[in-house]
Amino acid sequence: MKNYIALFIAIGFEVLGTMLLPATQNFTKLFPSSISVLSYGLSIYLLALLSQKLPLAIIYSSWAGLGVFSVALLSYIFYKQTLSWQTIVGLFLIVTGVTIVNLYKGGAY
């Protein structure tokens, strides 16, 4: 269970880093740029630790899939970006795929 909590923290750092990218203004703003780079670094560090404890397919599919899903939803909320019905269906499919990968991980580890 601790491994999955660490995975969600890694996803959170990746999402934070991505959401701050517009605020960095092409990395010309020191504070948001520093937080963004630090967030990505912490996320990758946690993924490296988790790769010793969980199958890489599980951690990467969860990290990437839930990261994309979260960034899309948060961009809708904070940046007022639109989500077409096709995008919503695609996001649903991503979450479905991540769920299936995690449900049927084959007892590895």
N, CA and C atoms as an extended XYZ file, in Angstrom:
327
Properties=species:S:1:pos:R:3:atomname:S:1:resname:S:1:resid:I:1 pbc="F F F"
N         0.810       -1.191        0.000 N   MET     1
C         0.000        0.000        0.000 CA  MET     1
C         0.863        1.269        0.000 C   MET     1
N         1.989        1.227        0.730 N   LYS     2
C         2.888        2.383        0.750 CA  LYS     2
C         3.422        2.689       -0.646 C   LYS     2
N         3.637        1.635       -1.436 N   ASN     3
C         4.145        1.850       -2.792 CA  ASN     3
C         3.142        2.617       -3.644 C   ASN     3
N         1.867        2.314       -3.481 N   TYR     4
C         0.859        3.010       -4.277 CA  TYR     4
C         0.664        4.444       -3.791 C   TYR     4
N         0.842        4.685       -2.521 N   ILE     5
C         0.797        6.063       -2.021 CA  ILE     5
C         1.955        6.858       -2.614 C   ILE     5
N         3.140        6.252       -2.644 N   ALA     6
C         4.306        6.910       -3.250 CA  ALA     6
C         4.064        7.157       -4.739 C   ALA     6
N         3.393        6.228       -5.403 N   LEU     7
C         3.074        6.401       -6.826 CA  LEU     7
C         2.140        7.592       -7.021 C   LEU     7
N         1.131        7.715       -6.178 N   PHE     8
C         0.226        8.855       -6.284 CA  PHE     8
C         0.942       10.171       -5.973 C   PHE     8
N         1.900       10.143       -5.069 N   ILE     9
C         2.690       11.345       -4.792 CA  ILE     9
C         3.536       11.703       -6.013 C   ILE     9
N         4.132       10.693       -6.664 N   ALA    10
C         4.912       10.928       -7.887 CA  ALA    10
C         4.031       11.528       -8.975 C   ALA    10
N         2.818       11.007       -9.103 N   ILE    11
C         1.873       11.553      -10.086 CA  ILE    11
C         1.549       13.003       -9.737 C   ILE    11
N         1.339       13.271       -8.458 N   GLY    12
C         1.038       14.638       -8.025 CA  GLY    12
C         2.156       15.610       -8.362 C   GLY    12
N         3.412       15.195       -8.142 N   PHE    13
C         4.539       16.060       -8.488 CA  PHE    13
C         4.624       16.296       -9.992 C   PHE    13
N         4.374       15.258      -10.771 N   GLU    14
C         4.418       15.403      -12.228 CA  GLU    14
C         3.324       16.360      -12.693 C   GLU    14
N         2.131       16.227      -12.136 N   VAL    15
C         1.014       17.102      -12.500 CA  VAL    15
C         1.321       18.547      -12.089 C   VAL    15
N         1.870       18.738      -10.894 N   LEU    16
C         2.242       20.086      -10.446 CA  LEU    16
C         3.254       20.713      -11.404 C   LEU    16
N         4.282       19.954      -11.762 N   GLY    17
C         5.288       20.472      -12.685 CA  GLY    17
C         4.701       20.860      -14.025 C   GLY    17
N         3.795       20.041      -14.518 N   THR    18
C         3.168       20.317      -15.814 CA  THR    18
C         2.234       21.518      -15.737 C   THR    18
N         1.459       21.600      -14.679 N   MET    19
C         0.510       22.706      -14.544 CA  MET    19
C         1.222       24.054      -14.391 C   MET    19
N         2.447       24.030      -13.888 N   LEU    20
C         3.200       25.275      -13.723 CA  LEU    20
C         3.918       25.726      -14.998 C   LEU    20
N         3.951       24.887      -16.004 N   LEU    21
C         4.691       25.255      -17.219 CA  LEU    21
C         4.254       26.590      -17.819 C   LEU    21
N         2.955       26.876      -17.944 N   PRO    22
C         2.595       28.201      -18.485 CA  PRO    22
C         3.098       29.347      -17.618 C   PRO    22
N         3.131       29.148      -16.299 N   ALA    23
C         3.580       30.212      -15.395 CA  ALA    23
C         5.081       30.463      -15.483 C   ALA    23
N         5.840       29.504      -16.002 N   THR    24
C         7.285       29.693      -16.110 CA  THR    24
C         7.648       30.689      -17.209 C   THR    24
N         6.715       30.922      -18.125 N   GLN    25
C         6.936       31.809      -19.272 CA  GLN    25
C         8.265       31.484      -19.950 C   GLN    25
N         8.328       30.258      -20.460 N   ASN    26
C         9.525       29.745      -21.137 CA  ASN    26
C        10.748       29.735      -20.218 C   ASN    26
N        10.507       29.413      -18.965 N   PHE    27
C        11.551       29.324      -17.944 CA  PHE    27
C        12.286       30.649      -17.720 C   PHE    27
N        11.555       31.747      -17.876 N   THR    28
C        12.135       33.061      -17.583 CA  THR    28
C        11.737       33.551      -16.197 C   THR    28
N        10.769       32.910      -15.576 N   LYS    29
C        10.326       33.270      -14.227 CA  LYS    29
C        10.932       32.275      -13.243 C   LYS    29
N        11.756       32.764      -12.327 N   LEU    30
C        12.547       31.911      -11.451 CA  LEU    30
C        11.704       31.012      -10.542 C   LEU    30
N        10.737       31.577       -9.828 N   PHE    31
C        10.001       30.779       -8.851 CA  PHE    31
C         9.194       29.648       -9.481 C   PHE    31
N         8.304       29.927      -10.439 N   PRO    32
C         7.552       28.805      -11.023 CA  PRO    32
C         8.456       27.820      -11.772 C   PRO    32
N         9.526       28.327      -12.374 N   SER    33
C        10.463       27.440      -13.073 CA  SER    33
C        11.142       26.497      -12.089 C   SER    33
N        11.573       27.029      -10.960 N   SER    34
C        12.240       26.210       -9.946 CA  SER    34
C        11.299       25.144       -9.395 C   SER    34
N        10.074       25.532       -9.101 N   ILE    35
C         9.105       24.577       -8.558 CA  ILE    35
C         8.776       23.511       -9.596 C   ILE    35
N         8.643       23.906      -10.849 N   SER    36
C         8.341       22.956      -11.911 CA  SER    36
C         9.462       21.924      -12.071 C   SER    36
N        10.693       22.390      -12.151 N   VAL    37
C        11.842       21.487      -12.314 CA  VAL    37
C        11.994       20.585      -11.088 C   VAL    37
N        11.838       21.158       -9.907 N   LEU    38
C        11.924       20.365       -8.672 CA  LEU    38
C        10.824       19.303       -8.625 C   LEU    38
N         9.629       19.677       -9.042 N   SER    39
C         8.509       18.724       -9.058 CA  SER    39
C         8.789       17.556       -9.989 C   SER    39
N         9.271       17.860      -11.194 N   TYR    40
C         9.620       16.786      -12.132 CA  TYR    40
C        10.725       15.900      -11.567 C   TYR    40
N        11.732       16.529      -10.965 N   GLY    41
C        12.832       15.760      -10.382 CA  GLY    41
C        12.364       14.819       -9.288 C   GLY    41
N        11.519       15.316       -8.385 N   LEU    42
C        10.984       14.469       -7.316 CA  LEU    42
C        10.120       13.344       -7.875 C   LEU    42
N         9.357       13.648       -8.898 N   SER    43
C         8.513       12.631       -9.515 CA  SER    43
C         9.353       11.505      -10.105 C   SER    43
N        10.382       11.864      -10.856 N   ILE    44
C        11.256       10.859      -11.469 CA  ILE    44
C        12.014       10.080      -10.395 C   ILE    44
N        12.439       10.761       -9.343 N   TYR    45
C        13.130       10.083       -8.240 CA  TYR    45
C        12.221        9.025       -7.602 C   TYR    45
N        10.976        9.388       -7.337 N   LEU    46
C        10.036        8.417       -6.762 CA  LEU    46
C         9.775        7.260       -7.716 C   LEU    46
N         9.683        7.558       -9.013 N   LEU    47
C         9.506        6.473       -9.994 CA  LEU    47
C        10.702        5.530       -9.978 C   LEU    47
N        11.895        6.079       -9.839 N   ALA    48
C        13.096        5.238       -9.781 CA  ALA    48
C        13.056        4.330       -8.556 C   ALA    48
N        12.657        4.871       -7.419 N   LEU    49
C        12.527        4.047       -6.210 CA  LEU    49
C        11.460        2.971       -6.386 C   LEU    49
N        10.344        3.368       -6.950 N   LEU    50
C         9.238        2.418       -7.130 CA  LEU    50
C         9.564        1.323       -8.141 C   LEU    50
N        10.464        1.630       -9.077 N   SER    51
C        10.802        0.619      -10.093 CA  SER    51
C        11.493       -0.592       -9.490 C   SER    51
N        11.963       -0.451       -8.252 N   GLN    52
C        12.576       -1.580       -7.545 CA  GLN    52
C        11.529       -2.410       -6.798 C   GLN    52
N        10.317       -1.896       -6.697 N   LYS    53
C         9.298       -2.538       -5.876 CA  LYS    53
C         8.045       -2.966       -6.623 C   LYS    53
N         7.771       -2.306       -7.742 N   LEU    54
C         6.577       -2.603       -8.532 CA  LEU    54
C         6.987       -2.800       -9.986 C   LEU    54
N         6.190       -3.536      -10.752 N   PRO    55
C         6.506       -3.691      -12.176 CA  PRO    55
C         6.493       -2.338      -12.901 C   PRO    55
N         7.452       -2.156      -13.779 N   LEU    56
C         7.579       -0.901      -14.515 CA  LEU    56
C         6.319       -0.591      -15.318 C   LEU    56
N         5.687       -1.608      -15.881 N   ALA    57
C         4.453       -1.396      -16.649 CA  ALA    57
C         3.359       -0.792      -15.784 C   ALA    57
N         3.312       -1.204      -14.537 N   ILE    58
C         2.299       -0.679      -13.619 CA  ILE    58
C         2.594        0.771      -13.261 C   ILE    58
N         3.826        1.040      -12.850 N   ILE    59
C         4.113        2.403      -12.401 CA  ILE    59
C         4.062        3.399      -13.558 C   ILE    59
N         4.565        3.013      -14.714 N   TYR    60
C         4.589        3.977      -15.810 CA  TYR    60
C         3.207        4.206      -16.404 C   TYR    60
N         2.428        3.137      -16.570 N   SER    61
C         1.080        3.329      -17.125 CA  SER    61
C         0.232        4.158      -16.172 C   SER    61
N         0.372        3.932      -14.889 N   SER    62
C        -0.385        4.720      -13.905 CA  SER    62
C         0.087        6.166      -13.892 C   SER    62
N         1.406        6.357      -13.875 N   TRP    63
C         1.979        7.707      -13.830 CA  TRP    63
C         1.576        8.510      -15.068 C   TRP    63
N         1.760        7.917      -16.225 N   ALA    64
C         1.460        8.634      -17.469 CA  ALA    64
C        -0.045        8.833      -17.648 C   ALA    64
N        -0.804        7.764      -17.473 N   GLY    65
C        -2.250        7.831      -17.711 CA  GLY    65
C        -2.967        8.762      -16.751 C   GLY    65
N        -2.706        8.579      -15.470 N   LEU    66
C        -3.377        9.438      -14.491 CA  LEU    66
C        -2.839       10.860      -14.534 C   LEU    66
N        -1.592       11.015      -14.953 N   GLY    67
C        -1.041       12.359      -15.135 CA  GLY    67
C        -1.753       13.104      -16.258 C   GLY    67
N        -1.940       12.443      -17.384 N   VAL    68
C        -2.646       13.056      -18.521 CA  VAL    68
C        -4.082       13.404      -18.121 C   VAL    68
N        -4.739       12.459      -17.470 N   PHE    69
C        -6.118       12.670      -17.027 CA  PHE    69
C        -6.202       13.880      -16.085 C   PHE    69
N        -5.318       13.928      -15.109 N   SER    70
C        -5.339       15.011      -14.120 CA  SER    70
C        -5.029       16.365      -14.750 C   SER    70
N        -4.026       16.396      -15.617 N   VAL    71
C        -3.665       17.664      -16.265 CA  VAL    71
C        -4.816       18.160      -17.140 C   VAL    71
N        -5.473       17.270      -17.843 N   ALA    72
C        -6.601       17.684      -18.684 CA  ALA    72
C        -7.723       18.288      -17.837 C   ALA    72
N        -8.055       17.622      -16.730 N   LEU    73
C        -9.121       18.147      -15.873 CA  LEU    73
C        -8.722       19.455      -15.197 C   LEU    73
N        -7.499       19.524      -14.699 N   LEU    74
C        -7.051       20.751      -14.034 CA  LEU    74
C        -6.893       21.907      -15.022 C   LEU    74
N        -6.516       21.616      -16.256 N   SER    75
C        -6.428       22.666      -17.285 CA  SER    75
C        -7.813       23.218      -17.596 C   SER    75
N        -8.793       22.349      -17.569 N   TYR    76
C       -10.186       22.778      -17.760 CA  TYR    76
C       -10.605       23.719      -16.630 C   TYR    76
N       -10.235       23.372      -15.410 N   ILE    77
C       -10.640       24.153      -14.241 CA  ILE    77
C        -9.852       25.460      -14.141 C   ILE    77
N        -8.523       25.384      -14.187 N   PHE    78
C        -7.688       26.555      -13.910 CA  PHE    78
C        -7.385       27.414      -15.130 C   PHE    78
N        -7.252       26.800      -16.290 N   TYR    79
C        -6.895       27.558      -17.487 CA  TYR    79
C        -8.071       27.737      -18.446 C   TYR    79
N        -9.238       27.261      -18.018 N   LYS    80
C       -10.476       27.416      -18.814 CA  LYS    80
C       -10.346       26.827      -20.214 C   LYS    80
N        -9.558       25.756      -20.338 N   GLN    81
C        -9.427       25.086      -21.625 CA  GLN    81
C       -10.632       24.175      -21.828 C   GLN    81
N       -11.081       24.089      -23.061 N   THR    82
C       -12.286       23.306      -23.334 CA  THR    82
C       -11.952       21.831      -23.508 C   THR    82
N       -12.927       21.005      -23.177 N   LEU    83
C       -12.818       19.559      -23.375 CA  LEU    83
C       -13.966       19.128      -24.274 C   LEU    83
N       -13.639       18.665      -25.466 N   SER    84
C       -14.677       18.176      -26.368 CA  SER    84
C       -15.166       16.819      -25.874 C   SER    84
N       -16.274       16.364      -26.434 N   TRP    85
C       -16.786       15.055      -26.016 CA  TRP    85
C       -15.798       13.955      -26.388 C   TRP    85
N       -15.049       14.142      -27.488 N   GLN    86
C       -14.040       13.162      -27.882 CA  GLN    86
C       -12.911       13.096      -26.857 C   GLN    86
N       -12.516       14.257      -26.333 N   THR    87
C       -11.481       14.302      -25.309 CA  THR    87
C       -11.953       13.616      -24.036 C   THR    87
N       -13.184       13.859      -23.656 N   ILE    88
C       -13.749       13.235      -22.459 CA  ILE    88
C       -13.798       11.721      -22.618 C   ILE    88
N       -14.201       11.244      -23.791 N   VAL    89
C       -14.201        9.800      -24.049 CA  VAL    89
C       -12.782        9.253      -23.967 C   VAL    89
N       -11.830        9.955      -24.557 N   GLY    90
C       -10.433        9.529      -24.499 CA  GLY    90
C        -9.899        9.464      -23.077 C   GLY    90
N       -10.246       10.451      -22.270 N   LEU    91
C        -9.825       10.448      -20.863 CA  LEU    91
C       -10.443        9.280      -20.111 C   LEU    91
N       -11.701        8.995      -20.394 N   PHE    92
C       -12.361        7.841      -19.788 CA  PHE    92
C       -11.643        6.550      -20.175 C   PHE    92
N       -11.240        6.456      -21.439 N   LEU    93
C       -10.523        5.261      -21.896 CA  LEU    93
C        -9.153        5.132      -21.232 C   LEU    93
N        -8.485        6.256      -20.996 N   ILE    94
C        -7.197        6.219      -20.298 CA  ILE    94
C        -7.377        5.659      -18.890 C   ILE    94
N        -8.352        6.181      -18.169 N   VAL    95
C        -8.600        5.706      -16.806 CA  VAL    95
C        -8.998        4.234      -16.819 C   VAL    95
N        -9.809        3.840      -17.790 N   THR    96
C       -10.193        2.432      -17.917 CA  THR    96
C        -8.959        1.570      -18.168 C   THR    96
N        -8.089        2.007      -19.047 N   GLY    97
C        -6.869        1.255      -19.343 CA  GLY    97
C        -5.962        1.113      -18.140 C   GLY    97
N        -5.763        2.199      -17.410 N   VAL    98
C        -4.919        2.148      -16.205 CA  VAL    98
C        -5.539        1.203      -15.177 C   VAL    98
N        -6.854        1.256      -15.039 N   THR    99
C        -7.539        0.366      -14.100 CA  THR    99
C        -7.349       -1.090      -14.488 C   THR    99
N        -7.500       -1.395      -15.766 N   ILE   100
C        -7.326       -2.783      -16.225 CA  ILE   100
C        -5.906       -3.261      -15.997 C   ILE   100
N        -4.936       -2.429      -16.312 N   VAL   101
C        -3.521       -2.801      -16.100 CA  VAL   101
C        -3.278       -3.106      -14.629 C   VAL   101
N        -3.833       -2.301      -13.748 N   ASN   102
C        -3.615       -2.515      -12.311 CA  ASN   102
C        -4.400       -3.709      -11.774 C   ASN   102
N        -5.572       -3.978      -12.309 N   LEU   103
C        -6.360       -5.115      -11.839 CA  LEU   103
C        -5.754       -6.449      -12.251 C   LEU   103
N        -5.149       -6.478      -13.428 N   TYR   104
C        -4.644       -7.732      -13.980 CA  TYR   104
C        -3.135       -7.702      -14.112 C   TYR   104
N        -2.468       -7.288      -13.063 N   LYS   105
C        -1.004       -7.176      -13.099 CA  LYS   105
C        -0.295       -8.517      -13.002 C   LYS   105
N        -1.027       -9.600      -12.859 N   GLY   106
C        -0.440      -10.928      -12.942 CA  GLY   106
C         0.332      -11.374      -11.712 C   GLY   106
N         0.130      -10.763      -10.594 N   GLY   107
C         0.761      -11.205       -9.364 CA  GLY   107
C         2.258      -10.959       -9.298 C   GLY   107
N         2.804      -10.198      -10.249 N   ALA   108
C         4.238       -9.884      -10.200 CA  ALA   108
C         4.503       -8.974       -9.015 C   ALA   108
N         5.603       -9.237       -8.322 N   TYR   109
C         6.021       -8.487       -7.136 CA  TYR   109
C         5.018       -8.731       -6.054 C   TYR   109
